[in-house]
Amino acid sequence: MFDVAGGPRLWHVNADFEAEWAALARGRRYAPAERFAARSHLLAYNLLKYLLRPGDGLLTPRGWFPSLAATAVAAGVELVPLDRPGDQSARLFTPWGWTPTVLAVGARAGAKLSPPPLDVVGRVNSKAYSHALERELGIADARARLVASEGELAAQLAQACPRADDLWVVKHPYGVAGRERALGRGPVAPPAAAAWCRRRFAAGDALLFEPWRPAVREYGVCGLIDAAGAATLLGVSRPVMNGAGTLIGYELTPAPAPEIVWRVGAQVGARLAAAGYRGPWGCDALEHAGGWRPLLEINARWTVGFLALAVAARLPEARCRWRLEAPPKAPAPAPPPARRNTEEL
């Protein structure tokens, strides 16, 4: 049975993890954005349903209580009000991903804190880090590189994608789930993609240019690094993407992952541990018509892949595709009792 070992945890979901690190990389203070609330709510419900264990707590805005209460009772998990968490000293604070903002949340809750160094978290989650590791391991596409200006991008497009049908993608270092990127083809960026890149360059971002290789299959390695630095591979999920590379679900009964996925996953875990990172992590691999991209990106945090592994372990006979499940709608309040006409008495 897939499980998360350890004592009781106080979970906190911050779907704006990458957005905060992007702001910090630009030297800006981060203000949590409301646009991530729905995504955090969605992740919280699925964590509650499939990954949290009896005795755990889930830090929750009060507005989420009606939609999560029944699931929390069934899971034996306490919904902990975010604004008044009470005594949480017996629980280990466990955010979706570590940032300065969530570290402050855990401190206010009085939970046990065991964060990895935050500078390490920010560094290893950047696509600049995974790109450098690809090069170090000798598995990078020679045409991929970081570009920091319109001139560098134009030169790279002309060199790497000279034909009109050559596909490419430019990614923000902290983009996630198909967001914060521009797609194109051929040696010249189309106006919308060029404008997107121009804004990122003006903000001081370096972007990762890569040839676009349509996927035949994708794989997601999930691992944990303990406090002593021992890295363990917990499993490999099978994400399913649409033609634009956006996640649409997971195969619950995939064929065994190829050896290259496990091998590169083990190398990534070892490098993250050596860099000082501790906690959950995932890395993605892509099989395409021409071969492999065995290290697509690194996420040094919890990922939806952990949830997919937990669902597959809980439903071992299922042969289907699973996707994040929406929390149930809160029940409508009961109507007030009808007032009787006193003239009938």
N, C-alpha and C positions, 0 to 999 in steps of 0.2 A: 504494500500500500504506500503510495507516495505520501510523504508527511514532512512537516517542518519541525525538526527536533528542537528541544530546549524547553525552558519553563514558560510560564504564562507571559504573553506579549500584549503590549498596548500598541495597536496598529493605527497608522495615520496615512491617509491616501492623499498624495500631492501630484495630481496629473500635470501640474505646471512645472515639474522637475526640470525639463530641458529649457523651458522659457526662463526660469530663474538663472540657470547657468549661462544662458546666452546673454542675459543682461549683465551678469557679473563679468563675463569675458570682455564686454564693452566698457567696463569701468563704471557701470551705472548701478544705482540702488534699485532693488527689485520691490515692486508693489504687487501683491497677488492680484490676479485678474479674474473677474467673475466668469469670463468665457470658459474657464477650465472646470467650473463647478459641476456641470452635467457629466463630464468625463470622469471626474473623481467619484461622483455618486455611482456611476455605472461600475467602475472598478471596485468600489467599496462593497457593493451588493454581491459581486461575483467572488471576491475574497471571502466575504462572510459565508457564502453558500458552499464554497468548495475548499478553502485553504485554512481558514481559522479553526482553532480547536477549542473545546470546552475549557473555560477558565480565562480565555483571552478577552481583551477589551478592544473596542473599536471607537476611536475618537470620531464624533459625529456631530455635524451641525444639527440643531434641534429640528430644522425643517425636514431632515431626512428620516426622523424617527418613525412616522407613520408607515412609510414604505419599507422599512427594514425590520420593524419590531418582530413580526411573526417569524422571519428567517433567523433572527438573533436568538429567539427563545428556542427554536428547534436545534440550533447549533450549540447552545449553552454558552453564548457569547454575550457579554455586557455591552450595551450601547452607552458610551461615555460622552456626556455633553461636552462639546469642545470649549464652551465658555466657562463651565464649572466642572472640571474633571474629578474633583474630590481627591482622595488618597490613592495614588497609583504607584506607590513606592515598591510594590511587590511585582510589578510587571516591567518587562524589558521593552523600551520604546522601539518600535519597528515601523519606520516610514516606508512608503513606496520607494523613495530614493532620498539620500541624504543631501540636504542643502542648508545654508545658514538659517533660513526661515524655519524649516522644520526642526532643526536642532533647538531653536528657541521655543517651539511648541512643546517639545518633549521636556525641556527644562521647566516650563511653566506647569506642566502636568505632574511634575515630581516623579516621573518614571525613571527606571534605571537607564542610563545612557552609556552606549558603547559604540560611538561613531568611528568610522575610519577617518583619517586626516582629510579634511574637506578639500584642501588643495589637490590631493590625489584624486578624489571623486570627480572634481571638475576636469582634471586633465585627462583621465582615462575614458571619460564619457564623450570626449570630443572626437569627431571623425578624423581630425588631424592626428590623433594618437593611433587610432586603428589603421590609418593609412601608413603611418611610419612603421607600425608593427608588421603590416603586410610586406613592406619593402625589406625589413630586417629578416623576415622569414623566407624571403625569396618567392613570394606567391602573389605579388602585386602585378596588375596590368601596367605595362611600361608606359601606356598613354595617359594614365591617371596622374594627376598632380594637383597641388594646392595653387590657387591663383588669387592674387590680392588686388587686381586692378582690371579695368576694361581692356587695357592694352595686353596684359598677360592672358586674359581669356581669349581675346581675338587671335593671338598668336597660337594658343593651344588648339583652338578650334580649327584653324587653317592647317595645322600640322597633323592633328590626330583624326580629324573627320573631314577629309578633303572631298569625299563624294557626297552627292546630294542626299543619298539615303542612309548615310552614317548617323546612327542614333547616339545621343549623349544626354547626360544629366549633370546638373550643377547643384550641389547640396550645401546647405548651411551646416557647420560643424555640430550644431545641436538640433538639427531637424529630426523629426520622429514621425512614424506612421504615415509616410507619404506627404508630410507637410514640410514647408520651408525648403523648397527645391524648385528648379526650373528644368523643363524638358525641351529638347529640340533635336533637329537633324541637320546635317550638312555643315559647311564651314562658316556660316554666319548665323549669329543668334537672332531669332525673330524679335520683333519689337517688345512684346510682353516679357519675354525671358530676359532681354537686354535691360529693360527697365527694372525688373526685379533684382538682377545682379548689381546694377548701378546703385540702387538704394542700399544694398548690403555692403558694397565697397565703401560708400560714403559713411556708413556707420562704423567702419573700421574692421569689418569681417573679412577674413580670408575664406574662400569657398573651395570645396573639393570638386574638381572636374573629373568625370569618369565616362568612358564609353558605356552606353546602355546595352546590356545583354539581356534580352527577354528570357525569363526563367522557364526552365522545364520543370524543376522542383526546387523547393526551398526547405531549409532545415534550421531549427533554433535550438542550440545547445543551452542547457540550464545547469548552473553550478552554484556551489556555496564555498566560501573561503572562511574557515573558522578563525578564532582569535589567535591561534598559534601559526596561522599562515598556511594550513593544509587545505589544498583545493580539491574538491570532490565534484565529479560530474554526476548530476542526478538523472539526466535523461535528455533525449532529443525529441522535440516536438516537430510537427509537420505543418507549418503555416501555409495557407492557401492565399495567393494574391490574385488580384484582377490584372488586366493587361497593362494598367498604369502603375503596377507595383504597390497597390494599396491593399492592406490586409482585409480579407473578407471572412476568414474562419480558420479552423484547424481540422485536419484529418485525425480522427480518434484512433484509427486502427492502421497506422502506416506500416510499410515494410521497414525492416531494420535499417538504421542509418548507415551509409557507407563508411568505411574505415577512415577516409580522409576527413570526414566531419568530426569523428571522435578525436583523431590525432591533432588536428588544428585546435579543436576545443580544449584539449589538455594543454597545449602550448599557451593558449590565451589565458587559461586559469593560472598557470605557473607564472606568466609574466605579470598578471594583475597582482598576484600574491607578492611577488618580488618588488613591485612598485609600492607596496604598503596598503593596498586595498583589502578590506575585509567585508564580508557580507555576500548577498546574492548577486549574481551576474548572469548575463546571457550574451551569446554571440550568434550571429546569423551567417549561414552559408547558402550559396546559390549554385545550382547546376544549370548550365545553359547548353545550347546546341553545340557550342564549340569546346566545352570542357567545364571547368570549375572556377568559381570565385569562392574559395573556402573560408574567407573572412570578409564578410560584407560590412559588418559594423559590430560594435561592442556596446552593451547597455549594462553598466555597473549599478544595478538596481534590481528590484523585482520586475518581472515581465509577464505579459499575458501567457507566454509559453509555460510558466510555472502552473498557471491555472489550467491550461490544456492538459498538462501531465496529471494534475490532480483529478480532473474530470475523467480522463481515460482510466485512471486507476480505480475510480469509484464505479465506473460503468465498463468493466472489462469485456463484456459481450457486445457492446455497442459498435455498430459499423455505420458510422455516420459522420457528418461534418458538424462541428460545434463552433459557435461564436459567442461572444459576450452576451449575456442575457440581461434584458432590461429589468430594473426593479419593478415590482408590482405597483400599480397605482394605489395610493392610500384610499381606504374605504371612505365613501361619502358619509358625512355626519348624519345620524338619524334625525328625521324630521321631528319637530316638537309635537307633543301630543295635541290632538285636536281639542279645542275648547268646546265644552257642551253649552248649548243654549239654555240659559237658566229658566227660560219660559217653559221648557219641557219638564221641569222638576215639579 
